[in-house]
Structures are given as structure tokens and as C-alpha cells.
């Protein structure tokens, strides 16, 4: 009986920081054996990121629970040989260096494929492995700006705004895991390994469900529009007594909102009786709803009235409120992680839920090089003396204070 | 020889609008046979969304290329029987109704699983299938507000801002496709079908790479911070002559930025010599960089200087600039779609790239019910007379003007 979905699959993971580690973390959560390869002396630089406690980074722990840490100097011939031997033993290789770096380290697709034709290799980068931008250094927000996403956030006449979370990196990691899963499916059906080229830019650009086609077909380039949508009305944020409230109605919910506001006649008003007409009178519609919200004594009452009328609505929650919300706790959308150095803290839950396998499995993060001996012993048959010699020669490295 | 990755897989697709159709569109792009089930008289309501031309919605076409359209009245016994027969023939069922609706329509997991134990079924919803919020109606921005995402976008002292694109829906669709791929892999290895519960809320909450742990470990709830990051400096938007520019340096790039600005000494200034120190003097760091940007005659020159110094930077592109950018065209990050009614227009490209299969395959969208006869003929052996009778009885429906 399989304990988890990916039991038996081995992943050699050369990723760092966020997009790459998200892809391999999802696989670790599904039960794959993920061997994270780190370089001395620091390893994944996210080990230095906040929040730190007892020498341990919560950022690192969140993205790397369930992975073994192998810390090896890839610039030595012995280090490279050891990695090449491991490549022969695994199903998946993932890296998120800048394009070209993996090849220079001897772990580019050509080398990996020659060593093991069954390997699925996934490269994750800001702009992709080819094209005029590919050589530029990039992070989440760099690709976000190029993808036309940043420009679509903020007041119409004001500066664009940055979302203060890793929307691009995390979702690019999900795109990568998705591609890896389908490539493994292909292999399981008799196919060979293959190479996957996943980028932040492609993943961000993918999210324009309407903007690109709108420009292309009308010649009008959509622009940012504050906190009310430019093509659906009402769809936006209203100022409550304690917080902002999101209220949305599509065609079928608009009459319910009018009735909930005690102004049922508005639903048939020719100025407001279709989304197109409401968009044409958006300022009036927004003012009408804001005036109603202003007239209700509390936000809870606004939400309660709208929920009873089946009008989609939401409080704009703070991080604190998200973490402590009963739904998030009950569903495991937020989960407690128990780390040996950080103690108990909360991270987002596993977003993929499978009826046949456990959700939010308990997994630990490794200190730098914690698994050198066990990985090389189990996969390559190295004995203790050989591992000690490699460690003494600086080819293997570990740091229990991480 | 397989023409595409998912050749031979059949998907029965009960999804509408965006998150669900994204999941099945990705599978169609990978070669799966996707049968989109729509209900008379309108079908997927996104057929009514803009941009419209010749009675056709570009929104619908973008999310539904490569799918066959079967339009059937599921509230008739014959319609339901026909769908139940199809469930026996497919590998995957996907739906994104509000929780409970699929069961009431006779296509809940219990019914589907009883009909075909090998089916992988994926439900996509705003809040998930269980928990106190699950019964509430929800869209992208509703889950975004609950997930603490909306609250992290905008000026610290101002209102939260809405990103004007479907970040949540599209990425939730990718999460769903990812889960489906791994569940099919499990089945291919000898496992049975299973049920996947994917939600916008989980997918959005998943993106807090740092905020949740930071609140949990420090007791301080992070807040939105405009267009400069609260924990990395410099990471933000600067005002150029023609546009905003994103500039980011981590520890290893800061000296290069100082040198590029002609102020190499800043790199060793004790106020600015670490990210923590720069964050403590963020206003000064931002002002220094802005003053330098102001001193350069053009944005192109700013970008050119920074690119030559290997400092991550980007112009904040408009939708028009995104669509027309050479990199996007060359890479297929933007692609031309040729639709019989809309003509030629641009959509985002397929974000998953497989070395062994073609990228951005040419696919057409179907008008409502276009494939009634071929689907029922091929999968269930219905002859023309039987299909004509069902059509005459209003159990099947089609509309070539869509």
C-alpha cells in the first residue's frame, strides 16, 4: 500500500529561494524523495532570509520541508562526478539558475540527458531559456513588470503597486510541478525523459485572461483601474467601518444586491439593468453601494445581509486575520509546522488535496548537508570512510547550526 | 508515435468562466480530448463576455480552444443518462460549480466514482468543498480578499488595490491541472481514480512565501507597503521619464548598482552595507536611486546602464507593449490565434513547454453544441436518427451563431 502519491520517485533538486523550491516542495509533500543539492558554505541563500530564530530561517523551512540536504562542492571533479552518479539514479532534475549556469556547472540538459535518458529535467527561469531577454538577471517582480502585470495594479492616474507576496514565484513553481507531473505520466506510459522550460514571464503572462485579447481586437490597451474593475460593475472594494469590503455581482446577482440594499427598483433602472450599462454609469453604481455600506452600523452586518442574499462579498483580511480564521484552520489552508529550532509556527497549507492520500503531512527541514551520508550511502553505496574523506577534503560540507 | 503528450486521454469538462476552463484548456493544449459539457440555451456564460465580434466572445475562445462542445439539458432524465454513459468512457471529470451543485445535478463524486472507479475527478471552488465558508458564493477577488492577498496590495495608508487580471483563477486552474496530472500518474502506476478538492483560497494562500510565518513567529502582521518591498531594499518601482522602472538588488548586486550609479562608495557605507541596514534607511536608499534615475536622460539609458552592470531591472510594460515585445513574439509568450469568427488575434501562449512535443499548437474553439453528434457518435455509438430525436426533444441543443 502506497503511503503517498509520489512514493518511489526521486528528485535531484538544484533550486534555490522560491520558484524552484516550490515545485520540489509540492513533490516532497506528495511523497517524492527530494534530494536538495546545496553549495558550501551557505547553501540556498534563502537560509539567510528572515524570519530567523536560533540560526534557522523560517523562509527556508517553509519552502524546504521534506527535502534531504546534500551539500557538495560542484566545482571539484569529485563533487561533479558524485552528482553525475546521482543523476543516473533519479527520475527528475530541477534547477532555477540563470540560463547557461547549469550547463557551466556540468548539469545542463545535454549532460543530464546523456547520463540518464529517462530523466525529466525542468529548468525554471525569469524569462525562459531562449530569446533576447533570457540572459538578463530576473526575479519575480522583474518578470511581473515585463509581463504587463505590475502595470495593471494601482490607481489609474497613480503609480503601479507591488503585491507584497510571491504570487509569481509560487505560481511558477506550480506551473513547473504541473509540467513535471505530465512529463512523468508520459514516461510512465512508455515515453522517454524530456526537458521542460518554465518561466516566470510565461506564467505571469498566462494570467491575462482578457487584457491581451482586448488590446489585440480593439487596439485599446487596458490600464490599471484602482480598486474597481474596468469591465465588471459592481466589482470592487468599498470602505466599511473597520475595513475594506469586496462586493461583486454578475448579471444574475445584481437584483439580489438591489433588494438587499432596500432599493429593488434599481435592478430595472435602465441606467443599471445590464453590466454594460452599469459600467457606463460606474461612478453612480459605486456611490450608491458605498452610501448603503455607510448606512449600516457594522461591517459584520453588511456581510451578513449580503451573504443572506447570496451576493458574493468578502472582508479584506489582514495576515493576522487570515492565519486565525476558523475556516483556514479547519481546512488546513493554514497549518502548524513544528520545527526543531523554530518551534511551532504557521505556514500556508498544501494547496493540492487528494482523496486517497493524507493532506498536510508532517515533514521536517534539514540543516545544510544533514543528509550527505544517508543520501550517498543509500543511493551510491558510499561507506562511512569515503564520506568522511570527502568531508575532510571539503568536497562535502555540512553545518548543523542552520 | 504520439502527436502530443495527453493523446488518448478523455476529459469530461463541466467547467465555466475561468479557473476550471484553464485547467482543461491546459490539458487540451497537451493533446487530451476535452469534451466541454454546456447547458442550453447559453452554455458557458463566458460566451457573453467581451470582447465580442460576429457573435463570438474572445474570452470564451481564449479559454476553450481545442475543446469539443456538447450542449445537453442535464435536468432531463435522458440528458442525465447520456452524461452518465459518457462518464463511463472518460479518464477525468472536472467541474467548478459552487459546492453541492454537482451532486444535485447527479455528477457529484459519489455518483461519478460509482459509475467509473478509474475516473480522476477534480472540483474547483472558491473556498473548497468543506468548512464554514464553503457554501458562500465566490469569485477570484472574493477568495483573494479572504486569503490576505488584496490587503497586501496598495499604499500603506491608502486603500487596497485590485490587480486587473485573473491571477487567482488562472493559477487555480494550473493548481488543478497539476493535481490531475499527478493523480493520472498514480493511476498509470496501478492506482485507482480519486477526488481532488482545489480552491482559489488555497491557491492564493499558498503564495504567502513569508507573510504567514512572519506574523506567526513575530506577532507582527505584515501590511501592504506601496511599491517598495517591506523586507528587501532596494526592491521597488522608480519613476522614469516615460514610465515606471523596477529595480532590485540583493546583497550580491548592491555594489554593482552603486558603481553603475557612479557612487561606488555607497556600497561600503555602514548605513547601506546590508539588506537589514538598507531597510532601516529605506527612504534614503530609495531617494538616492530616484535621484540617479532623474539624472539620466532616458529610461532606455537607465535600463541599459543597469543591464550592463547585471543589476536586475525592468520597464513596467503596458499591455500594448507586452503584446508587441520581440521577446514575447519570438518565444511564443504571446501567440496569434486564428478564429473563424474573430479572425486573427493575440492570446497568452501555453506556459508549459515540453521538449518532446510542439509548443502553441493550433486549436479551434467550438460553437455551442457543435460536437453533439460527433461526441455521441464516437463515444456512445449514437446514430444520426437518435441524435436528431434528442435535438428535437430539446435534450441536445446547438447554436452555430456563438
Interface residues (C-beta under 8 A of the other chain):
Chain A: X2 X5 X6 X18 X22 X26 X30 X45 X49 X50 X51 X53 X58 X59 X61 X62 X63 X109 X127 X128 X130 X131 X132 X133 X134 X136 X137 X138 X139 X141 X142 X143 X144 X145 X146 X147 X148 X149 X150 X151 X152 X153 X154 X155 X159 X160 X161 X162 X163 X164 X165 X166 X167 X169 X170 X171 X174 X175 X177 X178 X179 X181 X182 X183 X184 X185 X186 X188 X189 X191 X192 X194 X195 X196 X197 X198 X199 X201 X202 X203 X205 X206 X207 X208 X209 X210 X211 X212 X213 X214 X215 X216 X217 X218 X221 X222 X223 X224 X225 X226 X227 X228 X229 X230 X231 X235 X236 X237 X239 X244 X246 X248 X250 X253 X307 X310 X311 X312 X313 X314 X315 X316 X317 X318 X319 X320 X321 X322 X323 X325 X326 X327 X328 X330 X331 X333 X334 X342 X345 X346 X347 X348 X349 X351 X352 X353 X354 X355 X356 X357
Chain B: X2 X5 X6 X18 X22 X26 X30 X45 X49 X50 X51 X53 X58 X59 X61 X62 X63 X109 X127 X128 X130 X131 X132 X133 X134 X136 X137 X138 X139 X141 X142 X143 X144 X145 X146 X147 X148 X149 X150 X151 X152 X153 X154 X155 X159 X160 X161 X162 X163 X164 X165 X166 X167 X169 X170 X171 X174 X175 X177 X178 X179 X181 X182 X183 X184 X185 X186 X188 X189 X191 X192 X194 X195 X196 X197 X198 X199 X201 X202 X203 X205 X206 X207 X208 X209 X210 X211 X212 X213 X214 X215 X216 X217 X218 X221 X222 X223 X224 X225 X226 X227 X228 X229 X230 X231 X235 X236 X237 X239 X244 X246 X248 X250 X253 X307 X310 X311 X312 X313 X314 X315 X316 X317 X318 X319 X320 X321 X322 X323 X325 X326 X327 X328 X330 X331 X333 X334 X342 X345 X346 X347 X348 X349 X351 X352 X353 X354 X355 X356 X357
